[in-house]
Amino acid sequence: MTDLIRDRHGSRPVDLAYAAAESAAHSAGIDIRPLDSVVDLEAVRRLYERIWRTGENNPPVTADLLRAMAKAGSYVSGAFDGDELVGACFGFFSPPAREALHSHIAGVLARVQGRSIGFALKLHQRAWAMARGVGEVCWTYDPLIRRNAYFNITKLAADPDEYLSNFYGPMDDDINRSDDTDRVLVRWRLESPAAAAACAGRPRPADAAAARAAKAAVALDVSPAGGPVAGRAGTSTVLVGVPGDVETIREHDPGLAAQWRTALRDVLGDLLAEGARVRGFDRAGWYIVDRRESQ
């Protein structure tokens, strides 16, 4: 059972959030609990080093910083398979008027992926945040990575809000390699009907084939050779494709990875800057984007 502080006022949305979080943790076969001890936080540092393959000299976060964040009341949690830490997530609060939490890093060991541990961690974070009066959690993700786009937009029903070019600058790890660190900022509105449905196991619908049949234009496609092919974006709904495995492309063909980064920045970045809304992400690799009527 997850270690959550129960809401004593019996707020129905919070109670449902707790129930969904506990169900997700049970289905994943894990226990999730807040972390604040130096021993546990050092284990988080080592876990992130393994996931991002950074090495001890360049950890994504340090135990002392996590310790300070936990003491200040920010969110730091770990997912345990028995006694083993297999996933962790932490975030910090936005300015008070925003009533929002910024979720900075969440990661799960590769060998336990497929058990929905990341999903359980996010649902734990959602319930924790709602119990503290937080209405929104934000975070960034690499928009070229299909599984992350699907997880954030479809499985959690978070909404892409802004395209951030080379947001973190150079990152010395085996995941980002030499690629620019473009990110999309998503906003997860915790009590929205879409988020509540997703957390109850009903993901946000996304059907690129149906959108294409309804005359959606293809603004970015994948060529037979695996490269980006720019199309047109003149219709009210457009499809924006991403490659099947950009991480492998980065490893074996950095030049092609850079082409994809530039192409997606030009297409998806411009659409979001114009005020377009990402309606969903099809698991086959398509952003489904609705442009504003005035465009």
Phi, psi and omega in degrees: 000139180289151181266088180242144177280118184291142177281118186282346182272355175068029179299124186300314178301321179292318178300318178294323178295317176300314182297319179294320180296316181293323178295318181295319179295319178297316180296326180280349180073036184228168171242134179242132179214151174297148182240138175213352180280151180301321180299313181293321183288328172294325176294325176297315179303314181294322178299313181295324176299320179293318184292314184266356176053054183266335188086159185294337184276355183216058183291148177298333178203155179255156181296324181292324176293316178299322179299315179295319180295316179297318179296326180282357177097010178281174185269120174221119182221160178227148176255127185243131170257097191068236178265358185266129174284119183243352179199157179204157181210139174215154179205167181227160186281144171280177177308146186308321183296337181282335184050048185226158176240135173261117180270110191275309182222133170225133182208151180225141178302141183301323186289346177249006176294149185101351178261005180065033178290320177299321177298316179296320178299316181293324178291325174297315179299320180298312180296317178301314182293316181298323179294343180252016175080015180272131182257350187211138172241133180243152171198171178245156175212160178281113186289351177277346183268111186304312187296327179288319177298316179298314182299312185288313189274319185267306186287326179258341183065040170275153186251119173301133186239327187206140174264126186243108183284127178045051191299317184264357186071194181297137177235124186268078176214173184274359178267309182278332182050228184264006184287150172299147184264059173295141179222157169250131175273125177249150176242123180256101181277105199295330182254012177293151178303322181294317180293318179299318179295316181298319181289340175271006176096015179243089184299159177294129181295145176204113184229097182293324180297319178294321178296320178295320179295333178271019173080022173295141178274151176265109182274335178208127184232170177256124180286164175304334178273358177095005181266170179280140177232112180286139178242227181235155181227037185274350182268170182290333176237134180230155177251134180237113184269155174227156183292162183293323184210083183291335180294321175292321177300317179301322183288320188257338182212075182303327179296317178294321177300320179294323176298318179296319180299314181295317182296315181291322177300315182293321186272296183292321178300315180294320180299313180295322179296330178281352181098011177293157182243129175281112182284327182183176176226116178284136183300340178287356174109030184234126164282133175254115192238128175258124177274158179291148185301329184286350184278000000 
